[in-house]
């Protein structure tokens, strides 16, 4: 539009992903508090003398001034970063910690997938994403528990929460033993479809605890239960997303117990342990985040 001047506005955001643009710029994917997910160009941030290049790294919580139409009615779909102040740069705490780095990568990728429409506010998901990164940075709970709690609650906000306390098909209340991803969660004996999984009762209890925030129970669960829970959560999420998350197979979930039975569909996404000694750079974790 002739004569259009881009307006300035402020918001705080979580940096989900960065991509190279030209010789010195980057495109930053942001999850903002009031304007949802959007993309912005950061000019010259790859230069040595950049004023705010180090502040626009994945997993950081930043306060921004952006140029562009926040509603997307005029001008380019790409905004421009004109100012940025760091609130908390969580990514710095993850660089030397492979499990936390890969879990943060999975959280950022999931947040992007759960916000398919740009500039559509999603305050609850924003707060959940920021809270998960804070918890990872502080080390409040086991890394895999924080990730699975985030995935379960994120699915709840999207309307995909697995049924855990009643049959997903007929609604019969109770602690049912079978779990079917296509059916939507736990199923009773009458509704159980062929190929349904039969997780340990403690696994479904852990999923319920992570959904409701019962950390007193979740923190004392065994590794085998956590791994089985992670397999079901990852399978349920990717069934509804209709695509795999690239970062989930790289998450370090610990060594499986001897003789452990893999989750439905084999090892499945999200439960493949990395090679010993691999770090984020060696494994190429979510390379799109930093290129």
TORNUGU-466710 format. One record per residue: x, y, z of N, C-alpha, C in turn. Coordinates in Angstrom, 2 decimals, m for minus. Layout:
REM residues N
       nX       nY       nZ      caX      caY      caZ       cX       cY       cZ
        X        Y        Z        X        Y        Z        X        Y        Z
...
REM end
This chain:
REM residues 291
       nX       nY       nZ      caX      caY      caZ       cX       cY       cZ
     0.86    m1.19     0.00     0.00     0.00     0.00     0.89     1.24     0.00
     0.66     2.16    m0.97     1.48     3.35    m1.11     1.39     4.20     0.15
     2.54     4.66     0.61     2.57     5.53     1.76     2.41     4.83     3.10
     2.36     3.50     3.09     2.17     2.77     4.35     3.45     2.82     5.18
     3.32     3.22     6.41     4.45     3.23     7.34     4.19     2.19     8.41
     5.17     1.35     8.63     5.01     0.24     9.57     4.94     0.77    11.00
     3.94     0.32    11.73     3.79     0.76    13.10     4.70    m0.04    14.03
     5.02     0.55    15.16     5.86    m0.09    16.17     4.98    m0.56    17.32
     5.28    m1.73    17.83     4.57    m2.23    19.00     5.51    m3.14    19.78
     5.18    m3.35    21.07     6.04    m4.14    21.95     5.29    m5.38    22.41
     6.06    m6.42    22.71     5.52    m7.66    23.27     6.70    m8.44    23.83
     6.42    m9.37    24.73     7.47   m10.30    25.15     7.22   m11.63    24.47
     8.29   m12.38    24.27     8.19   m13.58    23.44     9.23   m14.61    23.85
     8.94   m15.85    23.48     9.91   m16.95    23.56    10.44   m17.18    22.14
    11.76   m17.25    22.01    12.37   m17.52    20.71    12.29   m19.03    20.44
    11.55   m19.40    19.39    11.38   m20.82    19.07    12.43   m21.32    18.09
    12.80   m20.48    17.12    13.67   m20.97    16.04    14.32   m19.79    15.35
    15.53   m20.00    14.83    16.20   m18.97    14.04    16.69   m19.59    12.74
    16.66   m18.79    11.67    17.11   m19.25    10.36    17.99   m18.16     9.73
    18.99   m18.58     8.99    19.85   m17.62     8.32    19.10   m16.94     7.17
    19.41   m15.67     6.98    18.85   m14.90     5.87    19.95   m14.02     5.32
    20.32   m14.26     4.08    21.40   m13.49     3.49    22.71   m13.72     4.20
    23.56   m12.69     4.19    24.90   m12.83     4.76    24.97   m12.48     6.25
    24.04   m11.64     6.73    24.19   m11.18     8.11    22.88   m11.14     8.90
    21.75   m11.50     8.25    20.46   m11.39     8.91    19.95   m12.77     9.34
    18.88   m12.73    10.13    18.20   m13.96    10.53    16.70   m13.74    10.54
    15.97   m14.82    10.27    14.53   m14.83    10.49    14.28   m15.52    11.82
    13.60   m14.83    12.72    13.36   m15.34    14.06    11.89   m15.74    14.19
    11.64   m16.99    14.57    10.28   m17.43    14.86    10.01   m17.20    16.33
     9.00   m16.39    16.63     8.71   m15.95    17.99     7.33   m16.43    18.42
     7.21   m16.78    19.68     5.91   m17.08    20.27     5.65   m15.97    21.28
     4.81   m15.00    20.89     4.60   m13.82    21.71     3.41   m14.00    22.65
     3.41   m13.21    23.70     2.37   m13.32    24.71     1.01   m12.85    24.18
     0.98   m11.73    23.46    m0.30   m11.13    23.06    m0.63   m11.28    21.58
     0.34   m11.68    20.76     0.10   m11.72    19.33     0.36   m13.10    18.73
     0.52   m14.12    19.57     0.70   m15.47    19.06     2.05   m15.67    18.39
     2.09   m16.64    17.50     3.35   m16.94    16.80     3.50   m16.05    15.59
     4.69   m15.51    15.41     4.98   m14.70    14.24     6.46   m14.80    13.90
     6.79   m14.32    12.72     8.18   m14.34    12.26     8.65   m12.91    12.03
     9.91   m12.67    12.36    10.46   m11.32    12.23    11.90   m11.40    11.72
    12.29   m10.40    10.96    13.66   m10.30    10.47    14.49    m9.50    11.46
    15.63   m10.04    11.84    16.59    m9.34    12.69    17.79    m8.98    11.82
    17.93    m7.70    11.52    18.96    m7.24    10.59    20.33    m7.21    11.26
    21.31    m7.80    10.58    22.70    m7.71    11.00    23.05    m8.46    12.27
    22.21    m9.38    12.74    22.49   m10.03    14.03    23.64   m11.03    13.96
    24.04   m11.42    12.75    25.16   m12.37    12.63    26.50   m11.66    12.50
    26.49   m10.35    12.53    27.74    m9.61    12.51    28.36    m9.59    13.89
    29.67    m9.50    13.94    30.39    m9.52    15.22    29.97    m8.37    16.11
    29.68    m7.22    15.53    29.37    m6.02    16.31    27.86    m5.82    16.49
    27.06    m6.86    16.27    25.61    m6.72    16.41    25.24    m6.30    17.82
    24.24    m5.40    17.92    23.83    m4.90    19.23    23.06    m5.93    20.03
    22.30    m6.80    19.34    21.46    m7.72    20.10    21.42    m9.13    19.53
    22.45    m9.52    18.79    22.47   m10.86    18.20    22.41   m11.96    19.23
    23.16   m11.80    20.34    23.22   m12.86    21.36    21.91   m13.01    22.11
    21.05   m12.00    22.04    19.78   m12.07    22.77    18.71   m12.83    22.00
    18.93   m13.03    20.71    17.92   m13.70    19.88    18.36   m15.11    19.54
    18.55   m15.91    20.57    18.90   m17.31    20.41    17.74   m18.18    20.88
    17.64   m19.43    20.38    16.53   m20.30    20.77    16.39   m20.44    22.28
    15.14   m20.49    22.73    14.71   m20.73    24.11    14.80   m19.49    25.00
    15.21   m18.36    24.45    15.30   m17.15    25.25    13.93   m16.49    25.44
    13.74   m15.85    26.61    12.55   m15.04    26.88    12.98   m13.59    26.77
    12.41   m12.87    25.80    12.88   m11.53    25.47    11.72   m10.55    25.40
    12.06    m9.28    25.59    11.10    m8.19    25.40    11.50    m7.48    24.11
    10.53    m7.31    23.19    10.85    m6.84    21.84    10.06    m5.61    21.47
    10.68    m4.81    20.60     9.93    m3.81    19.84     9.96    m4.25    18.39
     8.79    m4.41    17.80     8.67    m4.92    16.44     8.05    m3.86    15.54
     8.46    m3.87    14.27     7.87    m3.00    13.26     7.03    m3.85    12.33
     5.77    m3.47    12.18     4.86    m4.22    11.32     3.45    m4.14    11.85
     2.53    m4.68    11.08     1.13    m4.68    11.50     0.87    m5.91    12.36
     0.57    m5.76    13.65     0.37    m6.93    14.50    m0.79    m7.81    14.07
    m1.73    m7.27    13.30    m2.87    m8.06    12.83    m2.66    m8.64    11.44
    m1.57    m8.24    10.78    m1.25    m8.80     9.47    m2.13    m8.30     8.36
    m2.78    m7.16     8.54    m3.68    m6.65     7.50    m2.96    m5.85     6.44
    m1.78    m5.32     6.75    m1.07    m4.48     5.81     0.40    m4.87     5.79
     1.02    m4.66     4.65     2.45    m4.87     4.54     2.86    m6.33     4.52
     4.16    m6.56     4.71     4.73    m7.90     4.63     4.32    m8.74     5.84
     4.29   m10.06     5.63     4.01   m10.97     6.75     5.18   m11.05     7.72
     6.36   m10.65     7.27     7.53   m10.64     8.13     7.64    m9.29     8.85
     7.78    m9.33    10.15     8.00    m8.13    10.93     9.51    m7.85    10.98
     9.87    m6.75    11.59    11.28    m6.41    11.75    11.54    m6.13    13.22
    12.60    m6.74    13.75    13.00    m6.49    15.13    13.77    m5.18    15.18
    13.26    m4.21    15.93    13.95    m2.93    16.04    14.63    m2.76    17.39
    14.17    m3.48    18.39    14.76    m3.42    19.73    14.51    m4.74    20.43
    15.44    m5.16    21.27    15.23    m6.38    22.04    16.02    m6.30    23.34
    15.37    m6.69    24.42    16.00    m6.78    25.73    15.80    m8.19    26.28
    16.84    m8.75    26.85    16.76   m10.10    27.40    16.05   m10.07    28.75
    15.07   m10.94    28.91    14.45   m11.16    30.22    15.13   m12.34    30.90
    15.26   m13.44    30.18    15.99   m14.62    30.68    16.39   m15.44    29.47
    17.70   m15.68    29.32    18.21   m16.45    28.19    18.44   m17.89    28.63
    17.39   m18.67    28.60    17.47   m20.05    29.09    18.40   m20.91    28.25
    18.54   m20.59    26.96    19.38   m21.41    26.08    20.81   m21.54    26.56
    21.33   m20.52    27.24    22.70   m20.58    27.72    22.89   m21.70    28.75
    21.83   m22.03    29.47    21.93   m23.07    30.50    21.86   m24.47    29.91
    21.44   m24.58    28.64    21.24   m25.90    28.02    22.40   m26.31    27.12
    23.31   m25.39    26.78    24.29   m25.67    25.75    25.16   m26.88    26.07
    25.53   m27.07    27.33    26.38   m28.19    27.69    25.62   m29.36    28.27
    24.31   m29.36    28.14    23.47   m30.40    28.75    22.59   m31.01    27.67
    23.03   m32.15    27.14    22.32   m32.77    26.00    20.86   m33.09    26.32
    20.54   m33.74    27.45    19.13   m34.06    27.71    18.24   m32.83    27.76
    18.70   m31.77    28.44    17.86   m30.58    28.55    17.77   m29.84    27.22
    18.86   m29.82    26.45    18.83   m29.15    25.16    17.84   m29.82    24.21
    17.87   m31.13    24.15    16.96   m31.83    23.24    15.51   m31.72    23.71
    15.29   m31.74    25.04    13.93   m31.56    25.55    13.42   m30.17    25.22
    14.27   m29.15    25.37    13.87   m27.78    25.02    13.58   m27.67    23.53
    14.36   m28.37    22.71    14.12   m28.37    21.27    12.76   m28.97    20.95
    12.40   m30.06    21.63    11.09   m30.69    21.41     9.96   m29.78    21.87
    10.16   m29.07    22.96     9.14   m28.13    23.45     8.93   m27.01    22.44
    10.03   m26.44    21.93     9.92   m25.34    20.97     9.25   m25.81    19.67
     9.63   m27.00    19.20     9.02   m27.50    17.96     7.53   m27.79    18.15
     7.18   m28.34    19.31     5.76   m28.61    19.59     4.96   m27.32    19.68
     5.51   m26.29    20.32     4.81   m25.01    20.41     4.54   m24.45    19.03
     5.49   m24.61    18.13     5.29   m24.11    16.76     4.21   m24.91    16.03
     4.20   m26.23    16.25     3.20   m27.07    15.57     1.80   m26.84    16.12
     1.70   m26.50    17.41     0.40   m26.28    18.02    m0.15   m24.87    17.78
     0.61   m24.05    17.07     0.15   m22.71    16.69     0.25   m22.57    15.18
    m0.58   m23.29    14.42    m0.45   m23.30    12.96    m0.81   m21.98    12.30
    m1.60   m21.14    12.98    m2.02   m19.87    12.40    m1.21   m18.74    13.03
    m0.50   m17.98    12.21     0.28   m16.86    12.72    m0.63   m15.76    13.25
    m0.11   m15.07    14.25    m0.79   m13.91    14.89    m2.12   m14.29    15.54
    m2.27   m15.54    15.91    m3.46   m15.96    16.65    m3.06   m16.14    18.11
    m3.48   m15.24    19.01    m3.03   m15.32    20.40    m3.40   m16.65    21.05
    m2.47   m17.16    21.86    m2.70   m18.40    22.61    m1.97   m18.25    23.94
    m2.57   m17.46    24.83    m1.90   m17.10    26.08    m1.60   m18.31    26.94
    m2.54   m19.26    27.04    m2.32   m20.42    27.91    m1.15   m21.25    27.41
    m1.05   m21.44    26.09     0.06   m22.21    25.55     1.37   m21.44    25.70
     1.33   m20.13    25.54     2.54   m19.32    25.76     3.04   m19.49    27.19
     2.13   m19.37    28.15     2.53   m19.50    29.55     3.04   m20.91    29.85
     2.41   m21.91    29.23     2.87   m23.29    29.43     4.27   m23.48    28.86
     4.52   m22.94    27.68     5.84   m23.06    27.05     6.91   m22.37    27.89
     6.61   m21.16    28.33     7.58   m20.41    29.15     7.82   m21.14    30.47
     6.76   m21.67    31.09     6.92   m22.40    32.34     7.74   m23.66    32.19
     7.57   m24.37    31.07     8.35   m25.59    30.83     9.83   m25.27    30.68
    10.16   m24.20    29.95    11.57   m23.83    29.79    12.17   m23.38    31.12
    11.39   m22.66    31.92    11.87   m22.26    33.25    12.16   m23.48    34.11
    11.27   m24.46    34.07    11.44   m25.66    34.89    12.67   m26.44    34.44
    12.89   m26.54    33.12    14.09   m27.21    32.62    15.34   m26.48    33.09
    15.32   m25.15    33.02    16.50   m24.38    33.39    16.82   m24.52    34.88
    15.78   m24.58    35.71    16.00   m24.70    37.16    16.30   m26.13    37.58
    15.94   m27.10    36.76    16.15   m28.49    37.13    15.20   m28.93    38.23
    13.96   m28.41    38.21    12.99   m28.74    39.26    12.62   m30.22    39.26
    12.51   m30.80    38.06    12.08   m32.19    37.92    12.91   m32.86    36.82
    12.77   m34.17    36.71    13.48   m34.90    35.66    13.09   m34.33    34.29
    14.07   m34.25    33.41    13.86   m33.63    32.10    12.72   m34.27    31.34
    12.66   m35.59    31.32    11.61   m36.28    30.54    10.23   m36.02    31.13
    10.14   m35.88    32.45     8.85   m35.59    33.07     8.35   m34.21    32.66
     9.25   m33.24    32.65     8.86   m31.88    32.25     8.38   m31.88    30.81
     9.10   m32.58    29.93     8.70   m32.64    28.52     7.35   m33.31    28.35
     7.16   m34.46    28.99     5.89   m35.17    28.81     4.72   m34.40    29.43
     4.96   m33.73    30.55     3.91   m32.89    31.12     3.53   m31.77    30.16
     4.54   m31.18    29.52     4.26   m30.12    28.53     3.45   m30.66    27.35
     3.84   m31.82    26.84     3.14   m32.39    25.69     1.69   m32.73    26.04
     1.47   m33.32    27.21     0.11   m33.68    27.61    m0.76   m32.45    27.81
    m0.23   m31.43    28.45    m1.03   m30.22    28.69    m1.23   m29.43    27.41
    m0.21   m29.44    26.55    m0.37   m28.77    25.26    m1.45   m29.43    24.42
    m1.50   m30.77    24.44    m2.56   m31.48    23.73    m3.93   m31.16    24.33
    m3.97   m30.99    25.64    m5.23   m30.64    26.29    m5.74   m29.29    25.79
    m4.85   m28.32    25.66    m5.26   m27.01    25.15    m5.71   m27.09    23.70
    m5.13   m28.03    22.94    m5.51   m28.19    21.53    m6.75   m29.05    21.35
    m7.25   m29.64    22.45    m8.42   m30.50    22.36    m8.11   m31.94    22.05
    m6.85   m32.34    22.24    m6.43   m33.71    21.91    m6.05   m34.51    23.14
    m6.45   m34.11    24.31    m6.03   m34.80    25.53    m6.46   m36.27    25.49
    m5.56   m37.21    25.79    m5.95   m38.61    25.81    m6.89   m38.90    26.98
    m7.87   m39.76    26.75    m8.77   m40.18    27.83    m8.00   m41.11    28.76
    m8.02   m40.82    30.06    m7.25   m41.59    31.03    m8.11   m42.15    32.16
    m9.20   m41.49    32.47   m10.04   m41.92    33.60   m11.38   m42.49    33.15
   m11.60   m42.57    31.86   m12.83   m43.15    31.30   m12.52   m43.68    29.92
   m13.34   m44.58    29.43   m13.13   m45.16    28.11   m13.25   m44.07    27.05
   m12.29   m44.01    26.15   m12.28   m42.99    25.11   m13.41   m43.19    24.11
   m13.98   m44.39    24.03   m15.02   m44.68    23.04   m16.42   m44.55    23.63
   m16.69   m45.25    24.73   m18.05   m45.27    25.29   m18.22   m44.41    26.53
   m17.10   m43.93    27.10   m17.17   m43.08    28.27   m17.32   m43.81    29.59
   m17.21   m45.13    29.58   m17.33   m45.90    30.82   m16.21   m45.50    31.78
   m16.57   m44.99    32.96   m15.53   m44.54    33.90   m14.76   m45.73    34.47
   m13.53   m45.44    34.87   m12.72   m46.49    35.47   m11.29   m46.44    34.97
   m10.42   m47.18    35.63    m9.02   m47.28    35.24    m8.87   m48.45    34.29
    m9.03   m48.21    33.01    m8.98   m49.27    32.01    m7.53   m49.60    31.65
    m7.29   m50.86    31.32    m5.92   m51.35    31.12    m5.41   m51.16    29.70
    m6.27   m51.09    28.71    m5.82   m50.97    27.32    m5.72   m49.50    26.92
    m4.82   m49.22    25.98    m4.65   m47.84    25.49    m4.51   m47.89    23.98
    m5.37   m47.14    23.29    m5.35   m47.09    21.83    m5.20   m45.66    21.38
    m4.11   m45.38    20.67    m3.89   m44.02    20.17    m4.97   m43.61    19.18
    m5.32   m44.43    18.17    m6.38   m44.01    17.24    m7.74   m43.81    17.92
    m8.01   m44.57    18.98    m9.30   m44.44    19.67    m9.34   m43.22    20.58
    m8.16   m42.71    20.97    m8.13   m41.50    21.78    m7.70   m41.68    23.21
    m7.18   m42.85    23.59    m6.70   m43.04    24.95    m7.07   m44.40    25.52
    m7.32   m44.44    26.82    m7.66   m45.69    27.48    m9.03   m46.19    27.00
    m9.14   m47.50    26.82   m10.39   m48.09    26.34   m10.75   m49.30    27.20
   m12.06   m49.51    27.35   m12.56   m50.63    28.15   m12.47   m51.92    27.35
   m12.62   m53.07    27.99   m12.52   m54.35    27.26   m13.51   m54.47    26.11
   m14.71   m53.90    26.24   m15.70   m54.00    25.18   m15.36   m53.16    23.96
   m14.65   m52.07    24.17   m14.33   m51.15    23.07   m12.90   m51.28    22.57
   m12.13   m52.15    23.17   m10.71   m52.26    22.82   m10.54   m52.70    21.38
    m9.89   m51.90    20.53    m9.67   m52.29    19.13    m8.46   m53.22    19.01
    m8.36   m53.95    17.91    m7.17   m54.79    17.70    m5.91   m53.95    17.69
    m4.86   m54.47    18.28    m3.58   m53.77    18.32    m3.43   m52.77    19.44
    m4.41   m52.67    20.33    m4.30   m51.74    21.45    m3.16   m52.16    22.38
    m2.48   m51.18    22.94    m1.39   m51.45    23.88    m1.95   m51.77    25.25
    m1.14   m52.46    26.06    m1.53   m52.77    27.43    m0.44   m52.29    28.38
    m0.37   m50.97    28.59     0.67   m50.43    29.48     0.44   m50.82    30.93
     1.48   m50.70    31.72     1.35   m50.96    33.15     0.40   m49.93    33.76
    m0.37   m50.33    34.77    m1.28   m49.37    35.41    m0.56   m48.11    35.90
     0.68   m48.28    36.35     1.43   m47.12    36.84     1.72   m46.12    35.73
     1.77   m46.61    34.49     2.04   m45.72    33.37     0.87   m44.76    33.14
    m0.34   m45.28    33.14    m1.51   m44.41    32.97    m1.69   m43.48    34.16
    m1.33   m43.97    35.35    m1.40   m43.11    36.53    m0.40   m41.96    36.42
     0.79   m42.24    35.88     1.78   m41.19    35.67     1.28   m40.17    34.66
     0.66   m40.63    33.59     0.13   m39.69    32.60    m0.91   m38.76    33.23
    m1.76   m39.32    34.08    m2.75   m38.49    34.77    m2.07   m37.50    35.72
    m1.02   m37.96    36.42    m0.32   m37.08    37.35     0.36   m35.92    36.62
     0.96   m36.19    35.47     1.60   m35.13    34.70     0.58   m34.14    34.15
    m0.59   m34.64    33.80    m1.63   m33.76    33.27    m2.17   m32.82    34.34
    m2.29   m33.32    35.56    m2.87   m32.52    36.65    m1.82   m31.80    37.49
    m0.53   m32.09    37.27     0.52   m31.44    38.04     0.81   m32.08    39.37
     0.58   m33.38    39.50     0.87   m34.09    40.73     2.34   m34.52    40.71
     3.23   m33.57    41.00     4.66   m33.85    40.91     5.16   m34.73    42.05
     4.46   m34.73    43.16     4.87   m35.59    44.27     4.84   m37.05    43.84
     3.85   m37.43    43.04     3.79   m38.80    42.53     4.77   m38.98    41.37
     4.78   m38.03    40.44     5.59   m38.20    39.23     7.08   m38.31    39.54
     7.55   m37.56    40.53     8.99   m37.52    40.81     9.54   m38.82    41.36
     8.68   m39.71    41.87     9.19   m40.95    42.48     8.90   m42.17    41.60
     8.45   m41.95    40.37     8.18   m43.08    39.49     9.47   m43.69    38.96
     9.38   m44.94    38.53    10.55   m45.66    38.03    10.84   m45.29    36.58
    12.08   m45.53    36.18    12.51   m45.18    34.83    11.71   m45.94    33.77
    11.43   m47.23    34.00    10.68   m48.01    33.02     9.28   m47.45    32.80
     8.66   m46.99    33.88     7.32   m46.40    33.78     7.39   m45.10    33.00
     8.41   m44.30    33.25     8.56   m43.03    32.54     8.77   m43.25    31.05
     9.57   m44.25    30.71     9.82   m44.52    29.29     8.55   m44.98    28.59
     7.78   m45.84    29.22     6.53   m46.29    28.60     5.55   m45.13    28.46
     5.50   m44.28    29.46     4.66   m43.07    29.39     5.09   m42.19    28.23
     6.40   m41.98    28.06     6.90   m41.13    26.98     6.53   m41.69    25.61
     6.60   m43.01    25.46     6.23   m43.61    24.18     4.78   m43.37    23.83
     3.89   m43.53    24.81     2.46   m43.32    24.57     2.16   m41.85    24.27
     2.80   m40.95    25.03     2.56   m39.52    24.84     3.03   m39.09    23.44
     4.23   m39.53    23.06     4.76   m39.16    21.75     3.89   m39.70    20.62
     3.46   m40.96    20.75     2.62   m41.56    19.73     1.28   m40.83    19.61
     0.69   m40.47    20.75    m0.60   m39.78    20.75    m0.47   m38.40    20.11
     0.59   m37.67    20.46     0.79   m36.32    19.90     0.98   m36.38    18.40
     1.84   m37.26    17.93     2.16   m37.27    16.51     1.03   m37.85    15.66
     0.17   m38.66    16.28    m1.03   m39.13    15.57    m1.93   m37.93    15.24
    m2.10   m37.03    16.21    m2.98   m35.88    15.99    m2.32   m34.80    15.14
    m1.02   m34.65    15.24    m0.32   m33.69    14.39    m0.24   m34.17    12.94
    m0.38   m35.50    12.75    m0.30   m36.13    11.43     1.08   m35.95    10.81
     2.08   m35.81    11.66     3.47   m35.76    11.19     4.38   m35.98    12.39
     5.58   m36.45    12.12     6.53   m36.69    13.20     7.25   m35.40    13.59
     7.61   m35.31    14.84     8.46   m34.22    15.31     9.91   m34.67    15.19
    10.72   m33.87    14.53    12.11   m34.28    14.29    12.94   m34.34    15.55
    12.61   m33.54    16.55    13.43   m33.47    17.75    13.14   m34.58    18.76
    11.94   m35.17    18.71    11.59   m36.16    19.73    12.49   m37.40    19.73
    12.85   m37.97    18.58    13.70   m39.17    18.64    15.07   m38.91    19.25
    15.49   m37.65    19.34    16.81   m37.33    19.87    16.82   m37.09    21.38
    15.63   m37.04    21.99    15.56   m36.77    23.42    16.15   m37.94    24.20
    17.04   m37.64    25.13    17.69   m38.66    25.95    16.74   m39.06    27.08
    16.23   m40.29    27.00    15.28   m40.76    28.01    15.89   m41.85    28.89
    17.19   m42.01    28.85    17.83   m43.02    29.70    17.82   m44.38    29.03
    18.67   m45.26    29.52    18.76   m46.60    28.95    17.54   m47.43    29.33
    17.00   m48.22    28.39    15.85   m49.07    28.72    16.25   m50.19    29.67
    15.30   m50.63    30.46    15.55   m51.73    31.36    15.76   m53.02    30.57
    16.58   m53.95    31.07    16.78   m55.22    30.36    15.46   m55.93    30.11
    15.24   m56.34    28.86    14.03   m57.06    28.52    12.80   m56.19    28.39
    12.98   m54.85    28.39    11.83   m53.94    28.29    11.13   m54.11    26.95
     9.82   m54.03    26.97     9.03   m54.13    25.75     8.84   m52.74    25.16
     9.19   m52.52    23.87     9.03   m51.19    23.29     7.57   m50.79    23.22
     7.29   m49.48    23.18     5.92   m49.00    23.10     5.29   m49.34    21.77
     3.98   m49.04    21.57     3.30   m49.40    20.34     4.02   m48.88    19.13
     4.12   m49.72    18.09     4.78   m49.32    16.87     6.29   m49.42    16.95
     6.81   m50.29    17.80     8.25   m50.44    17.93     8.78   m49.40    18.89
    10.06   m49.01    18.70    10.66   m48.02    19.58     9.90   m46.71    19.51
     9.47   m46.38    18.31     8.59   m45.23    18.16     9.31   m43.91    18.33
     8.70   m42.82    17.80     9.30   m41.52    17.95     9.33   m41.08    19.40
    10.42   m40.46    19.76    10.49   m39.92    21.11    11.09   m40.86    22.12
    11.42   m42.11    21.74    11.97   m43.02    22.74    13.27   m43.65    22.27
    13.89   m43.12    21.24    15.16   m43.65    20.76    16.28   m42.93    21.47
    17.09   m43.61    22.29    18.15   m42.92    23.01    19.26   m42.50    22.07
    19.95   m41.39    22.32    21.06   m40.95    21.48    22.29   m41.79    21.73
    23.28   m41.63    20.86    24.55   m42.31    21.07    25.24   m41.70    22.28
    25.94   m42.54    23.02    26.62   m42.06    24.22    27.66   m41.01    23.84
    27.67   m39.93    24.58    28.66   m38.88    24.36    28.26   m37.85    23.36
    27.16   m38.05    22.64    26.73   m37.06    21.65    26.20   m35.82    22.35
    26.51   m34.69    21.81    25.97   m33.43    22.28    25.09   m32.82    21.22
    24.54   m31.63    21.43    23.66   m31.01    20.46    24.30   m30.83    19.10
    25.59   m30.42    19.07    26.23   m30.19    17.78    26.49   m31.51    17.06
    26.94   m32.53    17.82    27.27   m33.82    17.20    26.04   m34.49    16.61
    24.92   m34.38    17.29    23.71   m35.05    16.83    22.94   m34.23    15.82
    23.29   m32.97    15.63    22.56   m32.11    14.71    21.16   m31.81    15.20
    21.01   m31.58    16.51    19.71   m31.40    17.12    19.02   m30.19    16.54
    17.84   m30.41    15.97    16.99   m29.31    15.50    17.83   m28.25    14.81
    18.61   m28.68    13.83    19.57   m27.78    13.19    18.91   m26.52    12.67
    17.63   m26.63    12.28    16.93   m25.47    11.74    16.80   m24.36    12.77
    16.94   m24.69    14.04    16.84   m23.68    15.08    18.00   m22.70    15.04
    19.14   m23.14    14.56    20.33   m22.29    14.66    20.97   m22.03    13.33
    20.26   m22.27    12.25    20.81   m21.97    10.93    19.87   m21.09    10.17
REM end
